[in-house]
Amino acid sequence: MALLAGLVVALFLLLAFHLLGWGFRNPRWLIVGLCCIAALYKYGADQLAEDTENVIISAAFAQNCPRDHVRITVRNGGEAAITALRFKLRGYQPNHSRAVATRYDNTDRIIGVNQVWSDCWPVLQLDDVEPALHPFLRWEATIRSINLAD
């Protein structure tokens, strides 16, 4: 996410410099700058895909979790320990495509190679969903960023 924010700031600066005429009067510099920003974004996305290739994150309703909580499970099948993880959790009603609950969260839990870690995470938006439907919600978790040990 920090990479994306940096890319957006760089794009705005590049456009501002172009509009103000500070050495960027030639439009090809704008095109080169946009290509560089796109390449950096692609590199960041590819690096995230490579780092998470053997890491599996899943989410599911669990009876042993407190009310309005979802169990997140992370399986590290990679070659390095996970030192930090940012993820997005989304809940969907059966046969629906619009999420009724979304949570962005992170953990600094160290998950060693070939280890599994699981914990219950609160989801605040479940107040809008009928409690009888909670066990039937479909949950999806995706990794937004990951830090691996050296």
C-alpha positions in Angstrom: 0.0 0.0 0.0 2.9 2.4 0.7 4.2 1.7 -2.8 0.9 2.6 -4.3 0.7 5.8 -2.2 4.2 6.7 -3.4 3.3 6.0 -7.0 0.3 8.3 -6.7 2.3 11.1 -5.2 5.0 10.7 -7.9 2.3 10.9 -10.6 0.8 14.1 -9.1 4.3 15.6 -8.8 5.1 14.7 -12.4 1.8 16.2 -13.7 2.3 19.3 -11.6 5.9 19.8 -12.9 4.5 19.3 -16.4 1.7 21.8 -16.0 4.0 24.4 -14.3 6.7 23.9 -17.0 9.5 23.2 -14.7 11.8 21.4 -17.1 9.1 19.1 -18.3 7.8 21.0 -21.3 8.5 18.1 -23.6 5.5 15.7 -23.3 7.7 12.6 -23.9 9.0 13.1 -20.3 5.5 12.8 -19.1 5.1 9.6 -21.0 8.4 8.2 -19.7 7.4 9.1 -16.2 4.0 7.4 -16.5 5.7 4.3 -17.9 8.2 4.3 -15.0 5.3 4.6 -12.5 3.4 1.8 -14.2 6.5 -0.4 -14.2 7.1 0.2 -10.5 3.5 -0.7 -9.7 3.7 -3.9 -11.8 7.0 -4.8 -10.0 5.3 -4.3 -6.6 2.3 -6.4 -7.6 4.6 -9.2 -9.0 6.7 -9.1 -5.8 3.6 -9.5 -3.6 2.4 -12.4 -5.8 5.8 -14.1 -5.5 6.1 -13.5 -1.7 2.6 -14.9 -1.1 2.8 -17.8 -3.5 3.1 -20.4 -0.8 1.2 -18.6 1.9 -2.5 -19.4 2.3 -4.9 -17.2 4.2 -8.5 -18.3 4.9 -11.4 -17.0 6.9 -14.5 -18.8 8.2 -17.2 -18.5 10.8 -16.2 -20.6 13.9 -18.5 -21.6 16.8 -15.6 -21.2 19.3 -15.0 -17.5 18.4 -16.9 -14.7 20.2 -20.0 -13.1 18.6 -19.2 -11.0 15.5 -15.8 -12.6 15.1 -14.3 -14.6 12.3 -11.5 -17.1 12.5 -8.5 -16.1 10.3 -6.0 -18.9 9.5 -2.6 -18.4 7.9 -0.5 -21.3 6.6 3.1 -20.4 5.8 4.4 -22.9 3.3 7.1 -20.6 2.1 10.9 -20.6 2.7 11.0 -17.7 5.1 9.2 -16.7 8.3 6.4 -14.1 8.1 7.1 -11.2 10.3 4.2 -9.0 9.4 1.0 -9.4 7.4 -1.7 -7.0 6.2 -4.9 -8.5 4.9 -8.4 -7.7 3.8 -11.4 -9.7 5.1 -14.8 -9.6 3.3 -18.0 -11.4 4.1 -20.8 -12.2 1.6 -24.4 -13.4 2.1 -25.2 -16.6 0.4 -25.8 -16.2 -3.3 -24.8 -12.5 -3.3 -21.8 -10.8 -4.8 -21.8 -7.5 -2.7 -19.8 -7.7 0.5 -21.8 -7.0 3.7 -18.7 -6.8 5.8 -15.2 -5.6 5.1 -12.3 -5.3 7.4 -8.7 -4.2 6.8 -6.3 -5.4 9.4 -2.7 -6.4 10.1 -0.7 -8.5 12.5 2.9 -8.6 13.5 2.7 -12.2 14.6 5.8 -14.2 13.5 4.7 -17.3 11.6 7.6 -19.7 11.0 8.2 -21.8 8.0 5.6 -24.6 7.7 3.6 -23.2 10.7 -0.1 -22.5 10.9 -1.5 -19.6 12.9 -5.1 -19.0 13.7 -7.0 -16.3 15.6 -10.5 -14.8 15.9 -10.9 -11.2 14.5 -13.8 -8.9 15.2 -15.9 -7.7 12.3 -17.9 -4.6 13.3 -20.2 -4.4 10.3 -22.1 -7.6 11.1 -24.7 -5.5 13.0 -26.5 -5.0 9.6 -26.7 -8.7 9.0 -29.4 -10.9 10.6 -27.6 -13.0 13.4 -29.2 -16.2 12.1 -27.2 -15.7 8.8 -23.8 -15.2 10.5 -22.8 -19.0 10.3 -23.8 -19.0 6.6 -21.8 -16.0 5.4 -19.0 -16.8 2.9 -15.7 -15.2 4.0 -12.8 -14.3 1.8 -9.4 -13.1 3.0 -6.7 -11.7 0.8 -3.2 -10.6 1.6 -2.5 -6.9 1.0 1.2 -6.9 2.0 3.6 -9.3 3.6 7.1 -8.9 5.3 9.3 -11.9 5.2 12.3 -12.6 7.5 15.7 -12.3 5.8 
